[in-house]
């Protein structure tokens, strides 16, 4: 077992650094969208989201690699990254079971994970991925304006946001939610324009449908936000600060 795999949490990175063994603080932004036998929806926001994360890295001192190739998921490659950022990925993130196993070992070794917007539509047939992300995309009503409330002001992903703000987006509904998630942003589903909302989400979440959350699951830290459909929003200070705070928390900063 390598020294990397002995680490069970983000705190271990400090021990590695003290021993002169830590790699450069680096993240991998992953953007794959692939559907076997068909064409999945590919967001036009991918370039904007990647550019935003690159800017965050330049500002806060972490390096950023970008890929949409599933071959990056192998133990030797993943060990250089402090976090994996699935930025508007969708559908089949991995090409084979060996890549899924490498992803799982990475999380269990303390690797961080960030999911942005349609990342929750990745790996729709793999329950472990749902658990790591915190839930599984179900559907969304039409693109519309709705009110977002901050549910936890003490987290880096929300402490610099307004307590309540109007936002125009796809309001994602998720099922298979991991019981350990801690909501950061919520909205009242009863106020959404959606003729199917009584079926789901119905009254499951009261007036606090989760839109963003964080958790510590299976050895790693994870942050997810459902916001971010429009490419121009990645230069909006609200979304920018929100995602940056989530990344920094996952990195342990």
C-alpha angles and dihedrals in degrees: 000000000000124000087249093061092050088069112094098177144024089263089071091070089072090056091050091050091051089053091050091245103107119110122225112293098265140159132200117223109205121195108169121151116179136152121188109236096002150042122271126203110275115199118229088217096076096095091047093048092049092048090051093053091047089053091049090052092051091050098044103033106254126123120235128213120184130203144155093190115108090208088082087076101091128113097248093053100040095054091074092064129083091196142009115221114200099199112189092327114157142189116352109022095173134045100209146005094263089063092049090051091052090051090051093048089049092055092045090051090059100268117156128238133202124184123195125197110303092023085096087066091061122105094009092178099049115084093193091062091049089053093050094048091041100241147007126258112249106171143300134229120238120304107276148143117271139162119262120201127198108237097184120030095181098072122093089235093061111019092093096045128095113264088242132009142169115249134181114213148104104294102220122215116206133191131186088052115186107243089225098064118116112209119232102174127026141172136198107255092197089069095054122105098240125128090200098051094104089064094047133034087004110154096328094112102026108214093333112078106175115244099166133015147160135217145163108236135169095347101316141080120247135191128182135181125185092199121099113075096136117070093218091060092072088075091046108109092225096058093034094055091042094055094040092053090050093050093048091050091051089049090052095245 
